[in-house]
Amino acid sequence: MKSAAANAVAPAKRKKPRATTAAHDDRRIDIIEHCAALFDKVGYHGTSMQMLADDVGLGKPSLYHYFRSKTDILYEMHQTHIDALIEGLPADDVADGDPAQSLEKAALLTLRQIADHPGYVSAFMDHYRELEGKQRTEMRKRRREYLSRITNIVKSGIEARKFRDVDPEFATLAFLGMCTWAYKWYPRIAAENPPEKMAKILCDIFLGGLLRV
């Protein structure tokens, strides 16, 4: 079986967007935010383009000027979220810095997204299979890229003898499970436990374990 890192592929190049105005881009963001809220409220399948148009105060034809379909909006949520997760993480062939700090930063990026954009994260976690064709293929590549970067951090810690000699792929899956599942419980306590604080708490548990040694 090939490793997660070996299976990773280079990130797909996103098509260069056509020139738009700041007002147009701001309106797209507003539509995405409203759509994420509707997904949370009535579910992906319960949300229609007409419902979204009414929610943002646009005619349905005007809404199609910004997005061709509900799936296109979902895809943009996925891209926005994965961009934020990958930001600042070392690439597969670069492992500079302290690996423990790199994992904490990865946790922080995830928790910050959950705190600031819970609807995006829910859509990313719960509705990946709604993407089709090229959109799903590209998102699969982006997810593999992210998985590979986390695995690379773990491997660098093992090679530097800062982490125990464990299976890096299983360690990566355990770490991501800890961070990403927080979308189920973290939003309701985010105000009292900001992302920086929560990232330290989770990484202290993950890196230190529970057993006394």
Secondary structure, DSSP 8 states (H G I E B T S, - for coil): ---HHHH--------------HHHHHHHHHHHHHHHHHHHHH-TTT--HHHHHHHHT--HHHHHHH-S-HHHHHHHHHHHHHHHHHTT---TT---S-HHHHHHHHHHHHHHHHHH-HHHHHHHHH-GGG--HHHHHHHHHHHHHHHHHHHHHHHHHHHTTSS-S--HHHHHHHHHHHHHGGGGTSGGGTTTS-HHHHHHHHHHHHHH-SS--
